[in-house]
Amino acid sequence: MRAKEFFKLLEAKAQEPAQATPGDPASDPLYSLKLAIAHKIKELEPDEQSQHALDEINDVLSTIKIGGRKKATLAGFDEKDMEGKLSWGDKDVQAAKELLARYIVSLEAPVAYKKSMLDQWKNGGLIDTNILFSTELPKQHTVGEIVKGYDTNPAIKELTTDLLQVSSLGKGKGEFMLKVLSPNITEPAGKKGDIEVIGFGTVEVKTTDGGAGRFTDRQVKPGPGYQAAVNDFFKTFNPFLEEPDTSNEQPVAAPAPVTPPAEDPTRLQKLAGINAPVAPAPVAPAPVAPAPMSEAGAKAGKAKEAKPKKMSSNSGINIDQLIELHKKLPDNVRGDFVTKLTAVLDQIFLKVPQYSGAIVQEITAGTSGKAKQLYGVGILNNYMSIKTDEGILYINLPSNPPTFTFFTNNTSLNDAGMRLNIETVYPVTNDIQLAYPKTKIVPTGKAQPDAPPAPTA
C-alpha cells in the first residue's frame, strides 16, 4: 500500500470508527483520544519516511499486550496472532492502535527517545506496578514515581501527559493511561473492579478531575428501607422544619390616641373684640444627639436582624441542619429524633452499622466537624465492605504534577499522610445520590476519628 493510501485509510478510521457518528462523543469511543492528540497528528507529512516510521511503530504496538488478559482469547485475540506476538482484535481498540502509532511518530521528542520509549514499553511496560500498588508502605505517588522514564525521557513524559487527559473505550481519565502503558493492567473479568493488576487483583479507580467522586455505584446504595425511613423522619419533624422567616417583616405601630384640641385662653377676648397681647414665639429646644450604641448593643441589633437558620432545603437535610433541628426540638421529642435518624443511617451504612450510632451521637452533641468526618470514613468503609477489590486507586489530575494514591481502608489512607474530605452531605434526602457526599483526598498530619468496631456475634 502506498503512503498516501495508507494515510487516507488512517484518516478515515480516525474520523469514522465503526458505528460511530463523526464528532459525536456519545457514540464514538475514541472521541476523547482523537480530541487529545488530533492537533499533533494532523501535521504528519504523508511521505515514505513517515510511512516507514508508522510501519515500525505499528509492528511494535502489535507486540505490546495492551489492555488484554493473561489468556489472549479472553480479550478477543485471534488464535493465528498468538504465534510470536499479540495483536488487538476489537475494532475500536485496533483504531486506537493506529491513532497511537500516528501520534507517536508526531511526538516532538527526538527519535532516539521515541525508540527508547518503545523498547521499554515493549519489555514490561511503562508503569511500575510494584510501587503503585504497594500495601507495605502506603504513599501518595507523583506521576514521575510510577511511570518509568517520565523524568528522563521527554517522549514518555509527553505521551503520559496527553494520555492522562483521555477517557476512551469506556475508561475514565487516568485509568485509560494505565491500561495503555502497562501490559499488567487489564480489563477485569466478571465486571468486578475498574482494572485488574495481574498477580495482584482487581482495583477500583476514583479520579478527581475538576469534580470529586462519590463512594456509590450500582452495588453500593441504600437499603430497601431507606425511603420509608426518610418519609417517616419528614412526617415526624415537618412541623419543626417549617420555620417562617420573619426577618424582613416590619412591626405595625399601634394607632396614636386622638387628643382633643386644647382650649384657647383668648377665645372670649376675641369674641369681645379685644386684641390679646402677642406672646413671644416659643423657642424650640436644641436637638439632642442620640447616645452612641455600645458594641454589645450593635451586635444584639445585628442578631435580631439575622435570618433564622433553615432546617432543610430542596436537597434534603444536611448534617448542620440536623444539629440545628435537634437543638430546636422539645425535650420530649428528642428521643424520637435519635431513633428515627438512626433508622435512616442504618440504611446507608448497611455493612458498618456502628457508624450510625456514632454519627447520631455527634449530631446530638452539636459537634459538626466530627460528625462529618465519621460520615466520610463510614461511607468509605461501607464501600470497601461491599466490594471484593484489593483496594482503591485515587488519581488526582488537577494536582501539579498529578498524583496516585492506593489504599485499602481509612487507616492505610491516614498512614499515607492523607485523609478524606467530604462536601455537603444530605443524610435525609429523596435523592439517594446526595446521601453519598462528593469526596476528595487531601494531605493531613493526623488520623481521622473512627467509630468503634462493630460487636462480634
C-alpha positions as CSV (number, residue, x, y, z in Angstrom):
1,M,0.0,0.0,0.0
2,R,1.4,3.4,-0.9
3,A,1.9,6.1,1.7
4,K,-0.9,8.3,0.6
5,E,-3.4,5.4,0.5
6,F,-2.2,4.3,4.0
7,F,-2.8,7.8,5.4
8,K,-6.2,8.1,3.8
9,L,-7.2,4.8,5.4
10,L,-6.0,6.0,8.8
11,E,-7.7,9.3,8.4
12,A,-11.0,7.5,7.5
13,K,-10.7,5.3,10.6
14,A,-9.9,8.2,12.8
15,Q,-12.9,10.2,11.6
16,E,-15.4,7.4,11.2
17,P,-14.9,4.4,13.5
18,A,-17.4,1.6,13.2
19,Q,-21.0,2.5,14.2
20,A,-19.9,6.0,15.3
21,T,-21.2,9.4,14.3
22,P,-18.2,11.6,13.4
23,G,-17.6,14.1,16.2
24,D,-20.2,12.6,18.5
25,P,-18.7,11.8,21.9
26,A,-21.8,9.8,22.8
27,S,-21.3,7.2,20.1
28,D,-17.6,7.4,19.3
29,P,-15.5,5.6,21.9
30,L,-12.3,7.2,20.5
31,Y,-13.7,10.8,20.6
32,S,-11.6,11.8,23.7
33,L,-8.5,10.2,22.4
34,K,-8.8,11.9,19.0
35,L,-9.5,15.2,20.7
36,A,-6.4,14.9,22.8
37,I,-3.9,14.1,20.0
38,A,-5.5,15.4,16.8
39,H,-3.6,18.7,17.0
40,K,-0.4,16.8,16.8
41,I,-1.1,14.0,14.3
42,K,-2.7,16.4,11.7
43,E,0.8,17.8,11.0
44,L,2.2,14.5,9.9
45,E,3.6,14.6,6.4
46,P,2.4,11.8,4.1
47,D,5.8,10.8,2.8
48,E,7.7,7.5,2.6
49,Q,9.8,8.3,5.7
50,S,6.7,8.9,7.8
51,Q,5.2,5.6,6.5
52,H,8.3,3.7,7.4
53,A,8.1,5.1,10.9
54,L,4.4,4.2,11.2
55,D,5.1,0.7,10.0
56,E,7.8,0.3,12.6
57,I,5.7,1.6,15.4
58,N,2.7,-0.4,14.3
59,D,4.8,-3.5,14.4
60,V,6.0,-2.6,18.0
61,L,2.4,-1.9,19.1
62,S,1.3,-5.2,17.7
63,T,3.7,-7.0,20.1
64,I,2.6,-5.0,23.1
65,K,-0.2,-6.6,25.1
66,I,-2.3,-3.5,26.0
67,G,-5.5,-3.9,28.0
68,G,-5.5,-7.7,27.4
69,R,-5.8,-10.7,29.7
70,K,-3.4,-13.5,30.6
71,K,-5.1,-15.6,28.0
72,A,-5.4,-13.7,24.8
73,T,-8.6,-15.5,23.7
74,L,-10.5,-13.8,26.7
75,A,-9.8,-10.4,25.2
76,G,-10.9,-11.3,21.6
77,F,-7.4,-12.1,20.2
78,D,-7.3,-14.3,17.1
79,E,-5.6,-17.6,17.6
80,K,-3.5,-17.1,14.5
81,D,-2.0,-14.0,16.1
82,M,-0.6,-15.9,19.1
83,E,2.5,-17.1,17.3
84,G,5.2,-14.8,18.4
85,K,3.1,-11.7,19.1
86,L,-0.2,-10.4,20.3
87,S,-2.4,-8.0,18.4
88,W,-5.6,-6.2,19.3
89,G,-8.8,-7.8,17.9
90,D,-11.5,-5.3,18.9
91,K,-12.3,-2.9,16.1
92,D,-12.3,0.2,18.3
93,V,-9.1,-0.8,20.0
94,Q,-7.5,-1.5,16.7
95,A,-8.4,2.0,15.6
96,A,-6.9,3.3,18.8
97,K,-3.6,1.5,18.0
98,E,-3.4,3.2,14.6
99,L,-4.1,6.6,16.1
100,L,-1.4,6.0,18.7
101,A,1.0,5.0,16.0
102,R,0.5,8.2,14.2
103,Y,0.6,10.1,17.4
104,I,3.9,8.6,18.5
105,V,5.5,9.5,15.1
106,S,4.3,13.0,15.7
107,L,5.8,13.4,19.2
108,E,8.1,16.4,19.4
109,A,10.8,14.4,21.2
110,P,14.0,13.3,19.3
111,V,13.9,10.0,17.5
112,A,16.3,8.3,20.0
113,Y,13.9,9.0,22.9
114,K,11.0,7.6,20.9
115,K,12.9,4.4,20.2
116,S,13.9,4.1,23.8
117,M,10.4,4.6,24.9
118,L,9.1,1.9,22.6
119,D,11.8,-0.6,23.7
120,Q,10.9,0.0,27.4
121,W,7.1,-0.1,26.6
122,K,7.6,-3.5,24.8
123,N,9.6,-5.0,27.6
124,G,7.3,-4.9,30.7
125,G,5.5,-1.6,30.1
126,L,6.0,1.9,31.4
127,I,4.1,1.6,34.8
128,D,5.9,0.4,37.9
129,T,3.0,-1.6,39.4
130,N,5.1,-2.7,42.4
131,I,5.4,0.9,43.6
132,L,1.9,2.0,42.6
133,F,0.1,-0.9,44.4
134,S,2.4,-1.4,47.3
135,T,0.5,-2.2,50.5
136,E,3.5,-2.3,52.8
137,L,4.2,1.4,52.7
138,P,1.2,3.4,51.6
139,K,2.1,6.7,50.0
140,Q,0.9,9.4,47.6
141,H,3.0,9.0,44.5
142,T,3.6,11.6,41.7
143,V,3.2,10.5,38.1
144,G,7.0,10.6,37.8
145,E,7.3,8.0,40.5
146,I,5.1,5.4,38.9
147,V,5.8,6.0,35.1
148,K,9.2,4.7,34.2
149,G,11.4,7.2,32.5
150,Y,8.9,10.1,33.0
151,D,11.5,12.4,34.4
152,T,14.3,11.4,32.0
153,N,12.7,10.7,28.6
154,P,10.7,13.6,27.1
155,A,8.8,11.2,24.8
156,I,7.5,9.2,27.7
157,K,6.5,12.4,29.6
158,E,4.7,13.8,26.6
159,L,2.9,10.6,25.9
160,T,1.9,10.2,29.6
161,T,0.7,13.8,29.9
162,D,-1.5,13.5,26.8
163,L,-3.0,10.1,27.7
164,L,-3.9,11.3,31.2
165,Q,-6.4,13.6,29.6
166,V,-8.1,10.8,27.7
167,S,-11.2,8.9,28.6
168,S,-11.9,6.5,25.8
169,L,-13.2,3.0,25.3
170,G,-15.3,3.1,28.4
171,K,-12.4,4.0,30.7
172,G,-12.0,7.2,32.7
173,K,-9.1,9.6,32.7
174,G,-6.0,8.1,34.3
175,E,-7.5,4.6,34.0
176,F,-7.1,4.7,30.2
177,M,-3.5,5.8,30.5
178,L,-2.6,3.0,33.0
179,K,-4.1,0.3,30.7
180,V,-2.4,1.6,27.6
181,L,1.0,1.9,29.2
182,S,1.1,-1.4,31.2
183,P,0.6,-5.0,29.9
184,N,0.0,-5.9,33.5
185,I,-3.1,-3.7,34.0
186,T,-6.0,-5.2,32.2
187,E,-9.8,-5.4,31.9
188,P,-11.2,-7.3,34.9
189,A,-13.2,-10.4,34.4
190,G,-16.8,-10.5,35.6
191,K,-17.2,-6.8,35.7
192,K,-15.6,-6.6,39.1
193,G,-13.5,-3.5,39.7
194,D,-12.3,-1.0,37.2
195,I,-8.9,-2.6,36.5
196,E,-7.2,-5.8,37.2
197,V,-3.5,-5.9,38.1
198,I,-2.0,-9.2,37.0
199,G,-0.8,-11.2,40.0
200,F,-2.4,-8.7,42.5
201,G,-6.2,-8.5,42.0
202,T,-8.9,-6.0,41.0
203,V,-8.8,-2.3,41.9
204,E,-11.4,0.4,42.0
205,V,-10.3,3.7,40.4
206,K,-11.6,7.1,41.6
207,T,-10.4,10.1,39.6
208,T,-10.7,13.7,40.6
209,D,-10.7,16.0,37.5
210,G,-12.5,19.3,38.4
211,G,-15.1,17.5,40.5
212,A,-14.9,14.9,43.3
213,G,-16.3,11.4,43.1
214,R,-18.7,9.5,45.4
215,F,-18.4,6.1,47.0
216,T,-21.5,4.8,45.5
217,D,-22.5,2.8,42.4
218,R,-24.9,0.0,41.3
219,Q,-23.5,-2.3,44.0
220,V,-23.2,0.3,46.8
221,K,-26.6,2.0,47.5
222,P,-29.0,2.5,50.4
223,G,-31.0,-0.5,51.7
224,P,-34.6,-1.1,50.6
225,G,-36.0,0.5,53.7
226,Y,-34.2,3.9,53.2
227,Q,-37.1,5.8,51.5
228,A,-39.6,4.6,54.1
229,A,-37.3,5.7,56.9
230,V,-36.8,9.1,55.2
231,N,-40.6,9.6,54.8
232,D,-41.1,8.7,58.5
233,F,-38.5,11.3,59.5
234,F,-40.0,14.1,57.4
235,K,-43.5,13.2,58.6
236,T,-42.5,13.3,62.3
237,F,-40.4,16.5,62.2
238,N,-42.1,18.6,59.4
239,P,-43.8,20.8,62.0
240,F,-40.4,21.8,63.3
241,L,-38.8,22.2,59.8
242,E,-41.4,24.8,58.7
243,E,-39.9,27.8,60.4
244,P,-41.2,31.1,58.9
245,D,-38.7,33.8,58.0
246,T,-39.8,36.9,59.8
247,S,-36.6,38.9,59.5
248,N,-37.9,41.3,56.9
249,E,-41.3,41.9,58.4
250,Q,-41.8,45.4,59.8
251,P,-43.7,45.9,63.1
252,V,-47.1,47.6,62.8
253,A,-47.3,50.6,65.1
254,A,-50.4,51.0,67.2
255,P,-52.6,53.9,66.2
256,A,-51.9,57.1,68.2
257,P,-54.6,58.2,70.6
258,V,-56.8,61.1,69.4
259,T,-56.2,64.1,71.7
260,P,-59.0,66.8,71.8
261,P,-57.7,70.3,70.9
262,A,-56.6,72.4,73.8
263,E,-58.9,75.3,75.0
264,D,-57.8,78.7,73.6
265,P,-57.5,81.1,76.6
266,T,-58.0,84.2,74.4
267,R,-61.2,82.9,72.8
268,L,-63.5,85.1,74.9
269,Q,-61.4,88.2,74.4
270,K,-61.5,87.7,70.6
271,L,-65.3,87.4,70.8
272,A,-65.4,90.8,72.7
273,G,-63.2,92.5,70.1
274,I,-60.3,92.9,72.4
275,N,-56.9,92.3,71.0
276,A,-54.9,89.8,73.1
277,P,-51.3,90.5,73.8
278,V,-48.9,88.7,71.4
279,A,-46.9,86.1,73.3
280,P,-43.3,85.6,72.2
281,A,-42.8,82.6,69.9
282,P,-41.8,79.6,71.7
283,V,-38.1,78.6,71.3
284,A,-37.7,75.0,70.1
285,P,-35.3,73.1,72.2
286,A,-32.0,72.2,70.6
287,P,-32.0,68.6,69.2
288,V,-30.3,66.1,71.4
289,A,-28.0,63.6,69.6
290,P,-28.7,60.0,70.5
291,A,-26.1,58.4,72.6
292,P,-23.7,56.2,70.7
293,M,-24.7,52.5,70.7
294,S,-22.3,50.2,72.6
295,E,-20.5,47.4,70.7
296,A,-22.7,44.9,72.6
297,G,-25.8,46.7,71.6
298,A,-24.7,46.8,68.0
299,K,-24.1,43.0,68.0
300,A,-27.5,42.5,69.6
301,G,-29.1,44.5,66.9
302,K,-27.5,42.6,64.2
303,A,-28.5,39.3,65.9
304,K,-32.1,40.5,65.8
305,E,-31.8,41.2,62.0
306,A,-30.2,37.8,61.3
307,K,-32.3,35.4,59.4
308,P,-33.2,32.2,61.2
309,K,-31.2,29.2,60.1
310,K,-33.0,27.0,57.6
311,M,-33.8,23.5,58.8
312,S,-33.9,21.9,55.3
313,S,-33.7,22.6,51.6
314,N,-34.8,21.1,48.3
315,S,-31.9,18.7,48.5
316,G,-32.8,17.4,51.9
317,I,-31.4,17.9,55.4
318,N,-27.6,18.2,55.8
319,I,-25.6,17.5,59.0
320,D,-25.5,21.1,60.1
321,Q,-29.3,21.4,59.7
322,L,-29.8,18.2,61.7
323,I,-27.8,19.7,64.5
324,E,-30.0,22.9,64.4
325,L,-33.2,20.8,64.3
326,H,-32.2,18.8,67.3
327,K,-31.4,22.0,69.3
328,K,-34.9,23.3,68.4
329,L,-36.8,20.2,69.4
330,P,-38.6,20.0,72.8
331,D,-37.1,17.5,75.2
332,N,-39.9,15.0,74.9
333,V,-39.3,14.7,71.1
334,R,-35.5,14.3,71.1
335,G,-35.7,10.6,71.8
336,D,-37.7,10.2,68.6
337,F,-35.1,12.2,66.7
338,V,-32.4,9.7,67.8
339,T,-34.5,6.7,66.9
340,K,-35.7,7.9,63.5
341,L,-32.4,9.4,62.4
342,T,-30.6,6.1,63.3
343,A,-33.1,4.2,61.3
344,V,-32.3,6.4,58.2
345,L,-28.5,6.0,58.7
346,D,-28.7,2.2,59.2
347,Q,-30.0,2.0,55.6
348,I,-26.9,3.9,54.4
349,F,-24.2,2.1,56.5
350,L,-25.5,-1.4,55.7
351,K,-22.2,-3.2,56.3
352,V,-20.9,-0.9,59.1
353,P,-23.9,-0.1,61.3
354,Q,-21.7,1.1,64.2
355,Y,-21.3,4.4,62.3
356,S,-25.0,5.2,62.5
357,G,-25.0,5.5,66.3
358,A,-21.6,7.2,66.4
359,I,-22.7,9.9,63.9
360,V,-26.1,10.5,65.7
361,Q,-24.2,10.9,68.9
362,E,-22.0,13.7,67.5
363,I,-25.1,15.3,65.9
364,T,-27.0,15.5,69.2
365,A,-23.8,16.8,70.9
366,G,-23.6,19.6,68.3
367,T,-20.1,18.6,67.1
368,S,-20.5,19.1,63.3
369,G,-16.8,18.5,62.3
370,K,-16.5,15.2,64.0
371,A,-19.9,14.0,62.7
372,K,-18.8,14.9,59.1
373,Q,-15.5,13.1,59.5
374,L,-17.2,10.0,60.8
375,Y,-19.7,10.1,58.0
376,G,-16.9,10.2,55.4
377,V,-15.0,7.4,57.0
378,G,-18.1,5.3,57.3
379,I,-19.1,5.8,53.7
380,L,-15.6,4.6,52.6
381,N,-15.5,1.6,54.9
382,N,-19.1,0.6,53.9
383,Y,-18.0,0.8,50.3
384,M,-15.0,-1.4,50.8
385,S,-17.0,-3.9,52.9
386,I,-19.3,-4.4,49.9
387,K,-16.6,-4.6,47.3
388,T,-14.3,-7.5,46.8
389,D,-11.4,-5.5,45.3
390,E,-7.9,-5.2,46.8
391,G,-8.3,-1.5,47.3
392,I,-8.9,1.9,45.7
393,L,-6.6,3.9,43.5
394,Y,-7.3,7.6,43.8
395,I,-6.0,9.7,40.9
396,N,-5.8,13.5,41.4
397,L,-5.4,15.0,38.0
398,P,-5.6,18.8,39.0
399,S,-2.5,18.3,41.2
400,N,0.7,19.5,39.7
401,P,2.1,17.0,39.0
402,P,-0.8,14.5,39.0
403,T,-0.7,12.1,42.0
404,F,-1.7,8.5,42.6
405,T,-2.7,7.1,46.0
406,F,-3.5,3.4,46.6
407,F,-5.3,2.5,49.8
408,T,-7.3,-0.4,51.3
409,N,-9.2,1.4,54.1
410,N,-9.2,4.6,56.1
411,T,-6.2,3.5,58.2
412,S,-4.0,2.9,55.3
413,L,-5.0,6.2,53.8
414,N,-4.1,8.0,57.0
415,D,-0.8,6.1,57.1
416,A,-0.1,7.6,53.7
417,G,-0.5,11.1,55.2
418,M,-3.9,11.6,53.5
419,R,-7.5,11.9,54.7
420,L,-11.0,12.1,53.3
421,N,-12.6,15.5,52.8
422,I,-16.3,15.4,52.1
423,E,-18.5,18.1,50.6
424,T,-22.0,18.8,51.8
425,V,-23.9,15.6,52.5
426,Y,-27.7,15.1,53.0
427,P,-28.3,12.0,55.1
428,V,-32.1,12.6,54.9
429,T,-33.0,13.1,51.3
430,N,-35.3,12.0,48.5
431,D,-32.2,11.8,46.1
432,I,-30.2,8.8,47.3
433,Q,-27.1,10.1,45.5
434,L,-26.9,13.0,47.9
435,A,-26.6,10.7,50.8
436,Y,-23.2,9.8,49.5
437,P,-21.0,13.0,49.6
438,K,-18.6,14.1,46.9
439,T,-15.2,13.1,48.4
440,K,-11.7,14.3,47.8
441,I,-8.5,13.0,49.4
442,V,-6.2,15.7,50.9
443,P,-3.0,15.7,52.9
444,T,-3.2,15.5,56.7
445,G,-0.9,15.4,59.7
446,K,-3.2,13.3,61.9
447,A,-5.6,10.4,61.6
448,Q,-9.3,10.9,61.3
449,P,-11.6,9.8,64.1
450,D,-13.2,6.4,63.6
451,A,-16.2,4.6,65.0
452,P,-15.6,1.7,67.4
453,P,-15.6,-1.7,65.7
454,A,-18.9,-3.5,65.3
455,P,-19.6,-6.0,68.1
456,T,-18.9,-9.6,67.0
457,A,-21.6,-12.2,67.3
